[in-house]
Amino acid sequence: MKIKSSLRRTATLLAGAVVGLTGVVAIATPASAHDATLKGSTVCSTDGKNLVTWTIENDFRFDATLNKLVIPSNGTKPVDENGHELTEGYVLPARHGKEWGKAVFTQKIDSGTEVKLSFRASWPQDGFTEDKDDEATVKLVQGCTTVPDCIDADKATYHHTFGVKDGKSEATVTLNEGIKLCGEQPVTLVSYFTPQPNNNNDENWPQYLYDQDADKDAPNKVISNENPSVSLTVDVPDCYTQVDLFFGTTGDIINPMEKNGRRYGDTKLGSDKGIGSHSKGPQGWYNGGAKACVTPAVAPVSSCTGDLTLNLTNNGKLGKYDVTFTVTIGGKAQEIKVAPGKAEIVTVPAGSGDVKVSAPGLEEKTYSWSRPEDCAPPAVTIQNDCTDVSVVIDNPKDVTPVTAKVTYGEETKTVTVKADSEEKVTFKLTDAKFATVAFEGLDLEPLQVAVKEIECGPTETPAPSTTPVASDEPSLPVTGAAAGSIAGIAVLLLGGGLAMFFVARRRKTKFTA
């Protein structure tokens, strides 16, 4: 029985311990989840005082209320960035997720070696209050000096943007917030055109100013307390170029920029050192472009004699560098160099065919001779008689040979007429009333010339022929003087025949078979 009683007492004690520990845990658990923290730091302010920053955080899911607040009295009231003052009963925001609720206050301290701020936090939503005060002590910086009310422009700090796009460069330069300038800071944006890409070789110089946006005619290009931000824009050539954004005035612009000459150096915004490093942002300079900065031009002029004259010029805003033209005639190429602001003339003789011309910055193009409109045209006249029609083409001097196609009736003839010459084309006269002349290669309408009307006499009848004409019809008897002669001859022949008959009978002629 004593054993059972002892076991019963032991079990009772263990149960009581478990209940007690459970109660302790139940009470301790919410207390460990509530937490408010306080931190402090200081720096010297521009007026020679300590600028103390108090940071208060809440690590619980409910808003906290700050009570029993003790604030240093040897300075200004602590305020947050929105100007809200830290006072008794201040509500500290709750934690959101992993982000603690936070409030930051600053106050200036006039003097002393250290300052302390304290409070006790409570969470009214669950009735929990810390059992001790949160506090922080900050040791003050000794020997803070007074900073002037303003800063020299070359010692102030700025920030900027810069870019090049679609034939323009744009930039903005802004004085950093809270800085007061003792003077003004001019800013200039310039663009250049160059003979070659920026490879620092001998052929990359000189570079000439293309456009500028500075303070010469635009006062807003100077940063001041009244105008803390400026915007700048310049045109950029569509060829090899350089753009610079620098601290300086129009008098600081370099033009031209020579080899081994002055440079903008550390005055360019975004530099690693010098005044240019006082502005934070991208590098305030650009080098680019894909073609030569020259302005070559070709003006073809055709003459009436067939020559083609090419005027090769090197002018315009970018006409600062020599231009080498390549002229190809009949498959043979030759190079012709034209100095800035100058021109060269190339004469292509008549009959040479097409000419190709190219140059840096100029797309290759083919030129052909074409007859000028003011050339004297050929003259056409017509001559005809009762048998022939002749068309005469007269080509004046100082022109090219001309090919004429002449049509009369159903017949066409082609003839080429040299300058200061004429050619005649002749046809047999027909019933056609006009002759048509078309000139090949000339922008002329075909000409129609009328055949002249001529009075031609009647045709003469030929004399009758005395030569007998054979016929199957029986001939009529011939009478007259001729008939008597014929009769006389017949009598003579008859008499001769009778005489021969009598002679033959007297000789007794014998015929043998």
VEXDREN-502544 format. One line per 2 residues: number of its first residue (from 1); their letters; for each residue z, y, x of C-alpha. Coordinates in steps of 0.1 Angstrom, whole numbers, plus 5000, padded with zeros to 4 digits. Example, Ala and Ser with C-alpha at 12.3 -4.5 7.8 and 13.67 -1.06 7.14 Angstrom:
1 = as = 5078:4955:5123  5071:4989:5137 .
This chain:
1 = mk = 5000:5000:5000  5008:5023:5029 .
3 = ik = 4973:5017:5043  4956:5026:5011 .
5 = ss = 4977:5058:5008  4968:5068:5043 .
7 = lr = 4930:5062:5036  4933:5083:5004 .
9 = rt = 4948:5112:5023  4921:5110:5050 .
11 = at = 4893:5111:5024  4909:5140:5007 .
13 = ll = 4911:5160:5039  4874:5153:5048 .
15 = ag = 4863:5163:5013  4883:5196:5016 .
17 = av = 4867:5203:5050  4832:5197:5036 .
19 = vg = 4839:5221:5007  4853:5247:5031 .
21 = lt = 4824:5245:5055  4800:5247:5025 .
23 = gv = 4817:5279:5014  4815:5294:5049 .
25 = va = 4778:5286:5051  4772:5300:5016 .
27 = ia = 4789:5333:5026  4774:5335:5061 .
29 = tp = 4738:5328:5052  4730:5361:5034 .
31 = as = 4748:5381:5060  4726:5367:5089 .
33 = ah = 4694:5377:5070  4702:5414:5067 .
35 = da = 4695:5435:5098  4689:5472:5106 .
37 = tl = 4682:5483:5141  4682:5516:5159 .
39 = kg = 4666:5527:5191  4663:5561:5209 .
41 = st = 4643:5576:5237  4635:5611:5251 .
43 = vc = 4610:5632:5270  4608:5668:5281 .
45 = st = 4591:5691:5256  4569:5721:5264 .
47 = dg = 4598:5745:5258  4621:5729:5284 .
49 = kn = 4642:5709:5259  4646:5672:5254 .
51 = lv = 4625:5658:5225  4644:5627:5213 .
53 = tw = 4628:5600:5192  4649:5578:5169 .
55 = ti = 4633:5546:5156  4650:5527:5127 .
57 = en = 4638:5493:5114  4647:5470:5085 .
59 = df = 4643:5433:5088  4652:5424:5052 .
61 = rf = 4630:5420:5021  4649:5447:5002 .
63 = da = 4650:5484:5009  4681:5495:5029 .
65 = tl = 4702:5527:5024  4717:5545:5054 .
67 = nk = 4753:5557:5049  4780:5571:5071 .
69 = lv = 4752:5589:5090  4763:5608:5122 .
71 = ip = 4736:5630:5137  4737:5649:5170 .
73 = sn = 4746:5685:5162  4734:5702:5194 .
75 = gt = 4697:5703:5183  4673:5704:5154 .
77 = kp = 4675:5681:5124  4656:5648:5129 .
79 = vd = 4624:5647:5108  4596:5621:5105 .
81 = en = 4558:5627:5110  4556:5639:5073 .
83 = gh = 4584:5664:5078  4610:5643:5058 .
85 = el = 4645:5649:5071  4670:5621:5081 .
87 = te = 4700:5626:5057  4729:5607:5042 .
89 = gy = 4716:5581:5018  4681:5578:5034 .
91 = vl = 4662:5548:5020  4646:5526:5047 .
93 = pa = 4616:5506:5034  4618:5468:5032 .
95 = rh = 4600:5443:5054  4565:5433:5043 .
97 = gk = 4556:5399:5056  4561:5400:5093 .
99 = ew = 4561:5438:5094  4595:5453:5095 .
101 = gk = 4602:5484:5075  4602:5514:5099 .
103 = av = 4610:5551:5101  4606:5573:5132 .
105 = ft = 4624:5607:5135  4622:5633:5163 .
107 = qk = 4646:5661:5171  4649:5686:5199 .
109 = id = 4682:5687:5218  4693:5720:5233 .
111 = sg = 4716:5708:5261  4740:5681:5272 .
113 = te = 4739:5648:5291  4736:5624:5262 .
115 = vk = 4733:5622:5224  4743:5594:5199 .
117 = ls = 4732:5587:5164  4748:5561:5141 .
119 = fr = 4748:5548:5105  4759:5519:5084 .
121 = as = 4732:5501:5063  4735:5485:5029 .
123 = wp = 4712:5467:5006  4721:5477:4970 .
125 = qd = 4698:5450:4954  4720:5422:4965 .
127 = gf = 4752:5442:4972  4753:5435:5009 .
129 = te = 4767:5461:5034  4769:5457:5072 .
131 = dk = 4804:5453:5085  4799:5477:5114 .
133 = dd = 4779:5508:5123  4744:5507:5140 .
135 = ea = 4743:5532:5168  4722:5542:5198 .
137 = tv = 4729:5565:5227  4702:5584:5246 .
139 = kl = 4707:5599:5281  4690:5633:5282 .
141 = vq = 4666:5643:5310  4681:5670:5332 .
143 = gc = 4660:5699:5345  4633:5700:5319 .
145 = tt = 4612:5731:5326  4595:5754:5301 .
147 = vp = 4557:5748:5297  4535:5779:5291 .
149 = dc = 4524:5786:5256  4487:5781:5266 .
151 = id = 4468:5760:5291  4439:5771:5313 .
153 = ad = 4406:5758:5299  4399:5738:5331 .
155 = ka = 4432:5720:5328  4431:5713:5291 .
157 = ty = 4420:5679:5277  4392:5672:5253 .
159 = hh = 4373:5643:5237  4335:5641:5230 .
161 = tf = 4306:5621:5216  4271:5618:5231 .
163 = gv = 4239:5600:5223  4201:5601:5226 .
165 = kd = 4179:5589:5197  4145:5597:5181 .
167 = gk = 4135:5624:5205  4169:5643:5203 .
169 = se = 4202:5643:5221  4233:5652:5201 .
171 = at = 4269:5657:5213  4302:5671:5200 .
173 = vt = 4331:5683:5222  4366:5689:5207 .
175 = ln = 4398:5703:5221  4427:5678:5218 .
177 = eg = 4451:5685:5190  4482:5705:5199 .
179 = ik = 4467:5722:5229  4464:5760:5231 .
181 = lc = 4439:5774:5255  4446:5805:5276 .
183 = ge = 4409:5813:5276  4375:5797:5265 .
185 = qp = 4356:5767:5277  4318:5768:5276 .
187 = vt = 4299:5736:5271  4261:5731:5278 .
189 = lv = 4236:5703:5269  4203:5702:5287 .
191 = sy = 4173:5679:5289  4147:5676:5317 .
193 = ft = 4113:5660:5322  4107:5641:5355 .
195 = pq = 4076:5628:5373  4090:5593:5377 .
197 = pn = 4118:5571:5364  4152:5579:5378 .
199 = nn = 4150:5557:5410  4161:5585:5434 .
201 = nd = 4130:5582:5454  4109:5611:5468 .
203 = en = 4086:5610:5438  4113:5617:5413 .
205 = wp = 4116:5654:5421  4115:5682:5411 .
207 = qy = 4128:5679:5376  4121:5707:5351 .
209 = ly = 4142:5720:5322  4128:5709:5289 .
211 = dq = 4154:5722:5264  4189:5736:5263 .
213 = da = 4217:5742:5239  4242:5765:5255 .
215 = dk = 4262:5797:5249  4234:5821:5256 .
217 = da = 4224:5828:5220  4250:5806:5202 .
219 = pn = 4287:5817:5206  4299:5786:5189 .
221 = kv = 4290:5766:5220  4322:5779:5236 .
223 = is = 4354:5761:5228  4383:5783:5219 .
225 = ne = 4415:5783:5199  4396:5797:5170 .
227 = np = 4367:5773:5175  4382:5741:5189 .
229 = sv = 4351:5719:5183  4314:5725:5191 .
231 = sl = 4282:5705:5183  4251:5706:5205 .
233 = tv = 4215:5694:5201  4185:5694:5224 .
235 = dv = 4150:5680:5221  4141:5651:5245 .
237 = pd = 4106:5646:5258  4089:5613:5251 .
239 = cy = 4084:5606:5288  4106:5602:5319 .
241 = tq = 4137:5623:5311  4172:5632:5321 .
243 = vd = 4199:5647:5297  4232:5662:5309 .
245 = lf = 4263:5674:5290  4285:5695:5312 .
247 = fg = 4313:5721:5312  4295:5754:5321 .
249 = tt = 4274:5783:5310  4237:5791:5309 .
251 = gd = 4241:5805:5344  4251:5771:5356 .
253 = ii = 4218:5754:5344  4198:5740:5373 .
255 = np = 4160:5746:5370  4142:5731:5387 .
257 = me = 4164:5703:5400  4152:5698:5435 .
259 = kn = 4156:5669:5459  4188:5674:5479 .
261 = gr = 4196:5704:5457  4225:5713:5434 .
263 = ry = 4237:5687:5408  4261:5689:5379 .
265 = gd = 4284:5663:5395  4319:5661:5381 .
267 = tk = 4313:5688:5355  4295:5662:5334 .
269 = lg = 4318:5651:5306  4330:5615:5309 .
271 = sd = 4331:5617:5348  4357:5597:5367 .
273 = kg = 4372:5628:5383  4370:5666:5382 .
275 = ig = 4369:5687:5351  4345:5663:5335 .
277 = sh = 4373:5636:5335  4393:5659:5312 .
279 = sk = 4372:5648:5282  4374:5613:5270 .
281 = gp = 4343:5596:5256  4310:5580:5267 .
283 = qg = 4292:5591:5298  4277:5625:5290 .
285 = wy = 4244:5619:5307  4212:5598:5301 .
287 = ng = 4181:5587:5321  4152:5570:5305 .
289 = ga = 4116:5573:5293  4086:5550:5297 .
291 = ka = 4057:5572:5308  4047:5600:5331 .
293 = cv = 4056:5636:5320  4022:5651:5323 .
295 = tp = 3998:5667:5298  3963:5656:5308 .
297 = av = 3934:5664:5285  3896:5658:5284 .
299 = ap = 3871:5680:5267  3835:5666:5267 .
301 = vs = 3805:5690:5263  3770:5677:5258 .
303 = sc = 3740:5698:5269  3705:5698:5253 .
305 = tg = 3691:5684:5286  3711:5652:5282 .
307 = dl = 3739:5660:5307  3775:5653:5297 .
309 = tl = 3801:5676:5312  3838:5665:5312 .
311 = nl = 3865:5692:5315  3896:5676:5330 .
313 = tn = 3927:5698:5325  3964:5697:5334 .
315 = ng = 3981:5722:5312  4008:5725:5285 .
317 = kl = 4046:5726:5286  4048:5695:5309 .
319 = gk = 4020:5707:5332  4041:5707:5363 .
321 = yd = 4028:5678:5383  3995:5667:5397 .
323 = vt = 3974:5644:5374  3950:5618:5388 .
325 = ft = 3921:5611:5364  3900:5579:5368 .
327 = vt = 3864:5585:5357  3841:5554:5354 .
329 = ig = 3803:5559:5352  3780:5530:5352 .
331 = gk = 3808:5506:5363  3817:5527:5393 .
333 = aq = 3851:5544:5392  3862:5575:5410 .
335 = ei = 3896:5593:5411  3899:5631:5406 .
337 = kv = 3932:5649:5412  3939:5680:5391 .
339 = ap = 3967:5704:5401  3992:5718:5375 .
341 = gk = 3976:5745:5354  3942:5737:5368 .
343 = ae = 3910:5720:5356  3881:5701:5372 .
345 = iv = 3846:5696:5359  3826:5663:5361 .
347 = tv = 3789:5664:5352  3774:5631:5341 .
349 = pa = 3736:5631:5345  3713:5624:5316 .
351 = gs = 3707:5587:5311  3739:5575:5328 .
353 = gd = 3753:5559:5297  3789:5559:5284 .
355 = vk = 3818:5573:5306  3854:5560:5306 .
357 = vs = 3883:5584:5314  3920:5575:5319 .
359 = ap = 3951:5592:5334  3989:5587:5334 .
361 = gl = 4001:5597:5299  3965:5595:5286 .
363 = ee = 3951:5565:5268  3917:5554:5282 .
365 = kt = 3888:5567:5261  3850:5563:5262 .
367 = ys = 3827:5594:5259  3790:5594:5250 .
369 = ws = 3764:5621:5251  3754:5635:5217 .
371 = rp = 3727:5660:5211  3742:5695:5203 .
373 = ed = 3733:5710:5170  3720:5742:5185 .
375 = ca = 3692:5724:5206  3657:5736:5197 .
377 = pp = 3640:5709:5176  3605:5696:5182 .
379 = av = 3576:5713:5164  3550:5694:5143 .
381 = ti = 3515:5705:5134  3485:5687:5119 .
383 = qn = 3448:5689:5125  3421:5671:5106 .
385 = dc = 3383:5672:5099  3361:5652:5077 .
387 = td = 3367:5619:5097  3400:5621:5115 .
389 = vs = 3437:5633:5110  3456:5643:5142 .
391 = vv = 3494:5650:5142  3506:5670:5172 .
393 = id = 3544:5669:5184  3554:5697:5206 .
395 = np = 3588:5692:5224  3603:5725:5238 .
397 = kd = 3616:5729:5274  3653:5723:5284 .
399 = vt = 3657:5694:5259  3657:5656:5263 .
401 = pv = 3625:5636:5257  3620:5627:5220 .
403 = ta = 3606:5596:5204  3585:5603:5172 .
405 = kv = 3574:5577:5147  3543:5590:5128 .
407 = ty = 3531:5574:5096  3498:5582:5078 .
409 = ge = 3487:5560:5049  3495:5524:5058 .
411 = et = 3494:5530:5096  3524:5539:5118 .
413 = kt = 3523:5550:5155  3552:5558:5179 .
415 = vt = 3550:5582:5207  3575:5597:5233 .
417 = vk = 3572:5633:5241  3587:5648:5273 .
419 = ad = 3604:5682:5274  3580:5711:5275 .
421 = se = 3551:5688:5265  3531:5678:5235 .
423 = ek = 3515:5645:5223  3488:5639:5197 .
425 = vt = 3485:5609:5173  3452:5604:5156 .
427 = fk = 3443:5584:5124  3411:5579:5104 .
429 = lt = 3410:5601:5074  3420:5584:5042 .
431 = da = 3430:5595:5007  3466:5600:5019 .
433 = kf = 3477:5636:5015  3507:5637:5039 .
435 = at = 3517:5624:5073  3555:5616:5079 .
437 = va = 3572:5622:5113  3607:5607:5120 .
439 = fe = 3626:5614:5153  3646:5585:5166 .
441 = gl = 3681:5595:5178  3680:5630:5163 .
443 = dl = 3700:5641:5134  3669:5654:5117 .
445 = ep = 3654:5646:5083  3619:5630:5085 .
447 = lq = 3592:5657:5083  3562:5656:5059 .
449 = va = 3531:5675:5069  3502:5680:5045 .
451 = vk = 3466:5671:5054  3444:5702:5052 .
453 = ei = 3417:5702:5025  3382:5707:5041 .
455 = ec = 3349:5711:5023  3325:5685:5036 .
457 = gp = 3286:5687:5026  3267:5659:5007 .
459 = te = 3255:5629:5028  3216:5631:5038 .
461 = tp = 3192:5604:5024  3173:5584:5051 .
463 = ap = 3134:5584:5052  3117:5554:5037 .
465 = st = 3105:5526:5061  3067:5518:5067 .
467 = tp = 3074:5483:5077  3061:5457:5052 .
469 = va = 3088:5438:5035  3083:5400:5029 .
471 = sd = 3083:5389:4993  3076:5358:4973 .
473 = ep = 3057:5379:4947  3018:5380:4951 .
475 = sl = 3005:5411:4969  2984:5436:4950 .
477 = pv = 2949:5442:4964  2946:5469:4990 .
479 = tg = 2919:5496:4982  2906:5527:4998 .
481 = aa = 2893:5533:5034  2911:5504:5048 .
483 = ag = 2894:5480:5023  2859:5491:5034 .
485 = si = 2867:5484:5071  2879:5450:5062 .
487 = ag = 2847:5442:5042  2825:5452:5072 .
489 = ia = 2843:5429:5095  2840:5401:5071 .
491 = vl = 2801:5405:5069  2799:5403:5107 .
493 = ll = 2820:5372:5109  2799:5356:5081 .
495 = gg = 2766:5363:5100  2779:5348:5132 .
497 = gl = 2788:5317:5114  2754:5311:5100 .
499 = am = 2738:5315:5134  2760:5288:5149 .
501 = ff = 2751:5265:5120  2714:5266:5127 .
503 = va = 2718:5261:5165  2739:5231:5158 .
505 = rr = 2713:5214:5137  2685:5218:5163 .
507 = rk = 2705:5200:5191  2713:5170:5170 .
509 = tk = 2748:5168:5181  2762:5133:5180 .
511 = ft = 2799:5126:5173  2813:5094:5185 .
513 = a = 2844:5079:5169 .
